[in-house]
Amino acid sequence: MKNKIVWIVFLILLIILVGLITIIFLLLPVSNETDHSTKTSSYNNIDNIQQLIIETKKQLI
């Protein structure tokens, strides 16, 4: 009985993993085809987040 439960859980996890991989591969070509302005804006967002983290650390210290 336990072996059946283990196999069911394993299969569910495998299906979820395959689904996530397919979603990532579907999203990657779309992001590569877009122009550079969207990429720079995302990089700017990352920089803003890093600056916010630095500022909050300074306030905590």
Biopython code that builds the backbone (N, CA, C, O; Angstrom):
import numpy as np
from Bio.PDB.StructureBuilder import StructureBuilder

atoms = [
    (1, "MET", "N", (0.834, -1.209, 0.000)),
    (1, "MET", "CA", (0.000, 0.000, 0.000)),
    (1, "MET", "C", (0.868, 1.259, 0.000)),
    (1, "MET", "O", (0.580, 2.215, -0.720)),
    (2, "LYS", "N", (1.937, 1.256, 0.813)),
    (2, "LYS", "CA", (2.803, 2.440, 0.879)),
    (2, "LYS", "C", (3.482, 2.698, -0.463)),
    (2, "LYS", "O", (3.648, 3.848, -0.868)),
    (3, "ASN", "N", (3.877, 1.621, -1.155)),
    (3, "ASN", "CA", (4.554, 1.782, -2.444)),
    (3, "ASN", "C", (3.667, 2.502, -3.450)),
    (3, "ASN", "O", (4.155, 3.317, -4.233)),
    (4, "LYS", "N", (2.372, 2.213, -3.439)),
    (4, "LYS", "CA", (1.441, 2.891, -4.359)),
    (4, "LYS", "C", (1.403, 4.388, -4.076)),
    (4, "LYS", "O", (1.428, 5.199, -5.002)),
    (5, "ILE", "N", (1.344, 4.752, -2.803)),
    (5, "ILE", "CA", (1.287, 6.168, -2.426)),
    (5, "ILE", "C", (2.563, 6.875, -2.874)),
    (5, "ILE", "O", (2.511, 7.982, -3.409)),
    (6, "VAL", "N", (3.713, 6.228, -2.652)),
    (6, "VAL", "CA", (5.003, 6.810, -3.051)),
    (6, "VAL", "C", (5.035, 7.030, -4.555)),
    (6, "VAL", "O", (5.480, 8.082, -5.012)),
    (7, "TRP", "N", (4.566, 6.048, -5.341)),
    (7, "TRP", "CA", (4.565, 6.180, -6.793)),
    (7, "TRP", "C", (3.638, 7.300, -7.252)),
    (7, "TRP", "O", (3.970, 8.043, -8.176)),
    (8, "ILE", "N", (2.475, 7.425, -6.607)),
    (8, "ILE", "CA", (1.523, 8.480, -6.985)),
    (8, "ILE", "C", (2.140, 9.854, -6.728)),
    (8, "ILE", "O", (2.054, 10.744, -7.574)),
    (9, "VAL", "N", (2.765, 10.027, -5.552)),
    (9, "VAL", "CA", (3.409, 11.304, -5.211)),
    (9, "VAL", "C", (4.537, 11.593, -6.190)),
    (9, "VAL", "O", (4.691, 12.725, -6.647)),
    (10, "PHE", "N", (5.336, 10.563, -6.517)),
    (10, "PHE", "CA", (6.453, 10.724, -7.447)),
    (10, "PHE", "C", (5.959, 11.163, -8.822)),
    (10, "PHE", "O", (6.537, 12.056, -9.442)),
    (11, "LEU", "N", (4.886, 10.531, -9.294)),
    (11, "LEU", "CA", (4.335, 10.885, -10.605)),
    (11, "LEU", "C", (3.801, 12.313, -10.614)),
    (11, "LEU", "O", (3.993, 13.038, -11.590)),
    (12, "ILE", "N", (3.136, 12.722, -9.540)),
    (12, "ILE", "CA", (2.602, 14.088, -9.454)),
    (12, "ILE", "C", (3.741, 15.100, -9.502)),
    (12, "ILE", "O", (3.662, 16.097, -10.220)),
    (13, "LEU", "N", (4.811, 14.839, -8.728)),
    (13, "LEU", "CA", (5.964, 15.741, -8.723)),
    (13, "LEU", "C", (6.616, 15.798, -10.098)),
    (13, "LEU", "O", (7.034, 16.867, -10.543)),
    (14, "LEU", "N", (6.705, 14.653, -10.773)),
    (14, "LEU", "CA", (7.306, 14.594, -12.105)),
    (14, "LEU", "C", (6.492, 15.429, -13.094)),
    (14, "LEU", "O", (7.057, 16.163, -13.904)),
    (15, "ILE", "N", (5.160, 15.314, -13.025)),
    (15, "ILE", "CA", (4.280, 16.073, -13.924)),
    (15, "ILE", "C", (4.439, 17.574, -13.675)),
    (15, "ILE", "O", (4.495, 18.358, -14.622)),
    (16, "ILE", "N", (4.513, 17.975, -12.401)),
    (16, "ILE", "CA", (4.685, 19.392, -12.060)),
    (16, "ILE", "C", (6.015, 19.903, -12.600)),
    (16, "ILE", "O", (6.084, 21.000, -13.154)),
    (17, "LEU", "N", (7.083, 19.099, -12.437)),
    (17, "LEU", "CA", (8.413, 19.488, -12.902)),
    (17, "LEU", "C", (8.421, 19.675, -14.415)),
    (17, "LEU", "O", (8.944, 20.669, -14.918)),
    (18, "VAL", "N", (7.842, 18.722, -15.140)),
    (18, "VAL", "CA", (7.782, 18.809, -16.606)),
    (18, "VAL", "C", (6.980, 20.040, -17.026)),
    (18, "VAL", "O", (7.348, 20.728, -17.978)),
    (19, "GLY", "N", (5.889, 20.314, -16.318)),
    (19, "GLY", "CA", (5.075, 21.487, -16.626)),
    (19, "GLY", "C", (5.843, 22.782, -16.443)),
    (19, "GLY", "O", (5.764, 23.685, -17.277)),
    (20, "LEU", "N", (6.598, 22.871, -15.334)),
    (20, "LEU", "CA", (7.391, 24.076, -15.081)),
    (20, "LEU", "C", (8.457, 24.260, -16.150)),
    (20, "LEU", "O", (8.683, 25.376, -16.617)),
    (21, "ILE", "N", (9.123, 23.157, -16.546)),
    (21, "ILE", "CA", (10.176, 23.246, -17.567)),
    (21, "ILE", "C", (9.581, 23.719, -18.890)),
    (21, "ILE", "O", (10.169, 24.562, -19.567)),
    (22, "THR", "N", (8.415, 23.180, -19.266)),
    (22, "THR", "CA", (7.800, 23.594, -20.533)),
    (22, "THR", "C", (7.394, 25.062, -20.489)),
    (22, "THR", "O", (7.541, 25.775, -21.481)),
    (23, "ILE", "N", (6.882, 25.521, -19.342)),
    (23, "ILE", "CA", (6.494, 26.933, -19.204)),
    (23, "ILE", "C", (7.724, 27.822, -19.368)),
    (23, "ILE", "O", (7.671, 28.840, -20.059)),
    (24, "ILE", "N", (8.844, 27.432, -18.725)),
    (24, "ILE", "CA", (10.077, 28.223, -18.815)),
    (24, "ILE", "C", (10.554, 28.276, -20.261)),
    (24, "ILE", "O", (10.938, 29.341, -20.746)),
    (25, "PHE", "N", (10.534, 27.130, -20.962)),
    (25, "PHE", "CA", (11.003, 27.104, -22.349)),
    (25, "PHE", "C", (10.071, 27.883, -23.269)),
    (25, "PHE", "O", (10.518, 28.426, -24.279)),
    (26, "LEU", "N", (8.776, 27.948, -22.933)),
    (26, "LEU", "CA", (7.844, 28.742, -23.735)),
    (26, "LEU", "C", (8.065, 30.238, -23.507)),
    (26, "LEU", "O", (7.896, 31.038, -24.427)),
    (27, "LEU", "N", (8.442, 30.617, -22.284)),
    (27, "LEU", "CA", (8.627, 32.034, -21.966)),
    (27, "LEU", "C", (9.969, 32.563, -22.466)),
    (27, "LEU", "O", (10.068, 33.735, -22.830)),
    (28, "LEU", "N", (11.008, 31.717, -22.491)),
    (28, "LEU", "CA", (12.344, 32.185, -22.874)),
    (28, "LEU", "C", (12.408, 32.747, -24.294)),
    (28, "LEU", "O", (12.939, 33.843, -24.468)),
    (29, "PRO", "N", (11.893, 32.054, -25.327)),
    (29, "PRO", "CA", (11.976, 32.618, -26.686)),
    (29, "PRO", "C", (11.248, 33.953, -26.801)),
    (29, "PRO", "O", (11.697, 34.835, -27.534)),
    (30, "VAL", "N", (10.140, 34.116, -26.095)),
    (30, "VAL", "CA", (9.381, 35.369, -26.134)),
    (30, "VAL", "C", (10.235, 36.503, -25.581)),
    (30, "VAL", "O", (10.270, 37.589, -26.159)),
    (31, "SER", "N", (10.931, 36.259, -24.454)),
    (31, "SER", "CA", (11.752, 37.305, -23.845)),
    (31, "SER", "C", (12.964, 37.624, -24.719)),
    (31, "SER", "O", (13.430, 38.764, -24.728)),
    (32, "ASN", "N", (13.487, 36.627, -25.462)),
    (32, "ASN", "CA", (14.638, 36.870, -26.329)),
    (32, "ASN", "C", (14.247, 37.700, -27.553)),
    (32, "ASN", "O", (15.067, 38.472, -28.052)),
    (33, "GLU", "N", (13.024, 37.560, -28.042)),
    (33, "GLU", "CA", (12.588, 38.279, -29.237)),
    (33, "GLU", "C", (12.236, 39.735, -28.947)),
    (33, "GLU", "O", (12.218, 40.559, -29.861)),
    (34, "THR", "N", (11.957, 40.061, -27.692)),
    (34, "THR", "CA", (11.567, 41.432, -27.367)),
    (34, "THR", "C", (12.765, 42.371, -27.502)),
    (34, "THR", "O", (13.918, 41.943, -27.450)),
    (35, "ASP", "N", (12.468, 43.661, -27.676)),
    (35, "ASP", "CA", (13.537, 44.640, -27.885)),
    (35, "ASP", "C", (14.287, 44.918, -26.580)),
    (35, "ASP", "O", (13.889, 44.457, -25.511)),
    (36, "HIS", "N", (15.381, 45.682, -26.689)),
    (36, "HIS", "CA", (16.263, 45.893, -25.538)),
    (36, "HIS", "C", (15.641, 46.793, -24.472)),
    (36, "HIS", "O", (16.052, 46.741, -23.313)),
    (37, "SER", "N", (14.668, 47.609, -24.839)),
    (37, "SER", "CA", (14.093, 48.546, -23.865)),
    (37, "SER", "C", (13.437, 47.800, -22.703)),
    (37, "SER", "O", (13.525, 48.234, -21.554)),
    (38, "THR", "N", (12.779, 46.675, -23.004)),
    (38, "THR", "CA", (12.146, 45.904, -21.929)),
    (38, "THR", "C", (13.209, 45.277, -21.036)),
    (38, "THR", "O", (13.042, 45.198, -19.819)),
    (39, "LYS", "N", (14.312, 44.830, -21.653)),
    (39, "LYS", "CA", (15.383, 44.221, -20.856)),
    (39, "LYS", "C", (16.012, 45.251, -19.925)),
    (39, "LYS", "O", (16.264, 44.965, -18.754)),
    (40, "THR", "N", (16.266, 46.457, -20.451)),
    (40, "THR", "CA", (16.894, 47.480, -19.611)),
    (40, "THR", "C", (15.968, 47.878, -18.476)),
    (40, "THR", "O", (16.430, 48.142, -17.366)),
    (41, "SER", "N", (14.658, 47.926, -18.738)),
    (41, "SER", "CA", (13.726, 48.292, -17.670)),
    (41, "SER", "C", (13.740, 47.237, -16.568)),
    (41, "SER", "O", (13.652, 47.567, -15.385)),
    (42, "SER", "N", (13.852, 45.956, -16.960)),
    (42, "SER", "CA", (13.906, 44.912, -15.935)),
    (42, "SER", "C", (15.208, 45.021, -15.150)),
    (42, "SER", "O", (15.226, 44.805, -13.938)),
    (43, "TYR", "N", (16.312, 45.362, -15.847)),
    (43, "TYR", "CA", (17.582, 45.549, -15.133)),
    (43, "TYR", "C", (17.482, 46.737, -14.176)),
    (43, "TYR", "O", (18.008, 46.687, -13.064)),
    (44, "ASN", "N", (16.812, 47.801, -14.606)),
    (44, "ASN", "CA", (16.626, 48.961, -13.736)),
    (44, "ASN", "C", (15.821, 48.585, -12.506)),
    (44, "ASN", "O", (16.110, 49.055, -11.405)),
    (45, "ASN", "N", (14.812, 47.741, -12.682)),
    (45, "ASN", "CA", (14.020, 47.288, -11.541)),
    (45, "ASN", "C", (14.889, 46.523, -10.554)),
    (45, "ASN", "O", (14.747, 46.686, -9.342)),
    (46, "ILE", "N", (15.795, 45.683, -11.073)),
    (46, "ILE", "CA", (16.703, 44.924, -10.198)),
    (46, "ILE", "C", (17.597, 45.892, -9.437)),
    (46, "ILE", "O", (17.818, 45.719, -8.239)),
    (47, "ASP", "N", (18.118, 46.920, -10.129)),
    (47, "ASP", "CA", (18.968, 47.920, -9.470)),
    (47, "ASP", "C", (18.189, 48.647, -8.383)),
    (47, "ASP", "O", (18.717, 48.886, -7.297)),
    (48, "ASN", "N", (16.937, 49.001, -8.665)),
    (48, "ASN", "CA", (16.110, 49.687, -7.672)),
    (48, "ASN", "C", (15.896, 48.817, -6.449)),
    (48, "ASN", "O", (15.946, 49.306, -5.320)),
    (49, "ILE", "N", (15.656, 47.525, -6.664)),
    (49, "ILE", "CA", (15.449, 46.601, -5.542)),
    (49, "ILE", "C", (16.725, 46.510, -4.713)),
    (49, "ILE", "O", (16.669, 46.522, -3.483)),
    (50, "GLN", "N", (17.889, 46.419, -5.388)),
    (50, "GLN", "CA", (19.167, 46.349, -4.671)),
    (50, "GLN", "C", (19.386, 47.616, -3.851)),
    (50, "GLN", "O", (19.855, 47.544, -2.715)),
    (51, "GLN", "N", (19.056, 48.764, -4.409)),
    (51, "GLN", "CA", (19.213, 50.028, -3.679)),
    (51, "GLN", "C", (18.298, 50.070, -2.465)),
    (51, "GLN", "O", (18.696, 50.541, -1.400)),
    (52, "LEU", "N", (17.063, 49.577, -2.624)),
    (52, "LEU", "CA", (16.130, 49.526, -1.500)),
    (52, "LEU", "C", (16.670, 48.636, -0.389)),
    (52, "LEU", "O", (16.554, 48.968, 0.791)),
    (53, "ILE", "N", (17.264, 47.498, -0.767)),
    (53, "ILE", "CA", (17.834, 46.584, 0.232)),
    (53, "ILE", "C", (18.968, 47.277, 0.970)),
    (53, "ILE", "O", (19.065, 47.177, 2.193)),
    (54, "ILE", "N", (19.836, 47.987, 0.230)),
    (54, "ILE", "CA", (20.970, 48.688, 0.849)),
    (54, "ILE", "C", (20.451, 49.749, 1.817)),
    (54, "ILE", "O", (20.965, 49.872, 2.928)),
    (55, "GLU", "N", (19.436, 50.518, 1.406)),
    (55, "GLU", "CA", (18.889, 51.577, 2.261)),
    (55, "GLU", "C", (18.261, 51.004, 3.524)),
    (55, "GLU", "O", (18.439, 51.558, 4.609)),
    (56, "THR", "N", (17.532, 49.905, 3.395)),
    (56, "THR", "CA", (16.911, 49.305, 4.578)),
    (56, "THR", "C", (17.970, 48.757, 5.520)),
    (56, "THR", "O", (17.810, 48.831, 6.738)),
    (57, "LYS", "N", (19.053, 48.208, 4.973)),
    (57, "LYS", "CA", (20.146, 47.716, 5.823)),
    (57, "LYS", "C", (20.770, 48.871, 6.596)),
    (57, "LYS", "O", (21.070, 48.740, 7.783)),
    (58, "LYS", "N", (20.965, 50.016, 5.913)),
    (58, "LYS", "CA", (21.545, 51.186, 6.582)),
    (58, "LYS", "C", (20.643, 51.653, 7.716)),
    (58, "LYS", "O", (21.125, 52.018, 8.789)),
    (59, "GLN", "N", (19.338, 51.643, 7.481)),
    (59, "GLN", "CA", (18.394, 52.077, 8.511)),
    (59, "GLN", "C", (18.398, 51.122, 9.691)),
    (59, "GLN", "O", (18.227, 51.552, 10.832)),
    (60, "LEU", "N", (18.590, 49.832, 9.438)),
    (60, "LEU", "CA", (18.598, 48.847, 10.522)),
    (60, "LEU", "C", (19.841, 48.990, 11.391)),
    (60, "LEU", "O", (19.790, 48.762, 12.599)),
    (61, "ILE", "N", (20.967, 49.372, 10.765)),
    (61, "ILE", "CA", (22.242, 49.458, 11.515)),
    (61, "ILE", "C", (22.316, 50.713, 12.357)),
    (61, "ILE", "O", (23.313, 50.937, 13.043)),
]
sb = StructureBuilder()
sb.init_structure("model")
sb.init_model(0)
sb.init_chain("A")
sb.init_seg("    ")
for serial, (resi, resn, name, xyz) in enumerate(atoms, 1):
    if name == "N":
        sb.init_residue(resn, " ", resi, " ")
    sb.init_atom(name, np.array(xyz, "f"), 0.0, 1.0, " ", f" {name:<3s}", serial, name[0])
structure = sb.get_structure()
